[in-house]
């Protein structure tokens, strides 16, 4: 979808340069006169690539979580119990952490693009002290990533 926008925008700029907008000129700081449509192409192309790569990353992480959760992988572990040692995320965004049966979980609302649950209480999450939960998770290298969270 995003590539279609990019192609249409580039085609529009080329058409404007060779057609209606051919005689339009914009003066830059150094006195150089350029067509405004051509001056707009590099920022739009750069923005589009950054945007598309970010969106692709989100889709890939979500697909990974969904695939792993639906598999019978030995990486997946389950723990059930009451949340202890709960520390909510501060407004500065340092993350939220808690333990269940001695297993530490930590994440931040600002970890989009990473695997697992990351919605903190400050931003509408459900985790709080003494809540009974059942968590399906796996070790993501530096933390336990929550793939499934069930509460009472």
PENOR-V301135 format. One record per backbone hydrogen bond with DSSP energy under -0.5 kcal/mol. CO is the residue of the C=O (numbers start at 1). NH is the residue of the N-H. If there is no record, write none. Layout:
# PENOR-V301135
CO_NH, CO_NH
This chain:
# PENOR-V301135
1_5, 2_6, 3_7, 4_8, 5_9, 6_10, 7_11, 8_12, 9_13, 10_14, 11_15, 12_16, 13_17, 14_18, 15_19, 16_21, 19_22, 20_23, 21_24, 26_28, 26_34, 28_31, 32_28, 32_34, 34_26, 35_38, 35_39, 36_40, 37_41, 38_41, 38_42, 40_44, 41_45, 42_46, 43_47, 44_48, 45_49, 46_50, 47_51, 48_52, 49_53, 50_54, 51_55, 52_56, 53_57, 54_58, 55_59, 56_60, 57_61, 58_62, 59_63, 60_64, 61_65, 62_66, 63_67, 64_68, 65_69, 66_70, 67_71, 68_71, 73_76, 77_137, 79_135, 81_133, 82_101, 83_130, 84_99, 87_97, 90_93, 96_107, 97_87, 98_105, 99_84, 100_103, 102_104, 103_100, 105_98, 107_96, 108_111, 111_114, 118_120, 120_123, 120_125, 121_124, 128_131, 131_83, 132_152, 133_81, 134_150, 135_79, 135_137, 136_147, 136_148, 137_77, 138_140, 138_145, 140_142, 143_140, 143_145, 145_138, 145_147, 146_117, 148_136, 150_134
